[in-house]
Amino acid sequence: MQSKRGRLDRYLCNQLQTHRKAVRELLLSGNVSVDGLVVKDMDKQVDEFSYIQLGDQILQANTPVYWMLHKPTGVVSATKDTQHKTVIDLLDCEARDELHIAGRLDLNSSGLLLLTNDSRWSDALMSPTQKVNKVYRVSLANPLTEEYIAAFAAGMYFSFEDITTQPAKLVILTRNVAEVTLSEGKYHQIKRMFGRFRNPVVGLHRLSIGDIVLDDTLAPGEGRALTSLEVACIS
Ligand code: URA
């Protein structure tokens, strides 16, 4: 999702369906304010959460919303789907139709899913340069061996995308259960990595994204707003 930051004059041209000359005059008249302050500068940068007024008229007043959901299996990580229930259908949040997903989970995966209407925040979270760690608990059909640890740490080449995965950490928890930490999120990455060992994933649960940990008081299908501390983890 692209961040919606841009120049105030462009925003006003669009919003008021008028041309730049008229917008310049409006600005010079001192009738436009952003976040409570009069702005006369055409180049002023605004985003989707800037509070913009023209005289007494409110042109834009959006509140950023950040939400965590304990995604159950069998629910699709999309905003619309013709076949399955979507994660949006589960949210008990007024702004739910404005939210987008920051890091999808497969239909049969469960665990921490983050949703927001703040594209700058979700872009930072998903940016490859930020290398935000995602921790998964993975249940496998067959027993794990020490070989997996080295293979995940070394990275695996995927010819389809012509990429080598970033070093990933694998900790063997029990015979058939591992904890895997990824700093990226390629398509079906964990299933494909275990696929190299012909070891099918039978359960995949995301425990955390960066410092945001799935709240263990949330049953599958339940969600809550993020705390301000959790929101501030990503910047
Ligand atoms: N890797 C997968 O294969 N599936 C997920 O849902 C998440 C990571």
Boltz pocket constraint, residues with backbone or C-beta under 6 A from the ligand:
constraints:
  - pocket:
      binder: B
      contacts: [[A, 104], [A, 105], [A, 106], [A, 107], [A, 109], [A, 186], [A, 187], [A, 188], [A, 189], [A, 190], [A, 191], [A, 192], [A, 204]]
      max_distance: 6.0
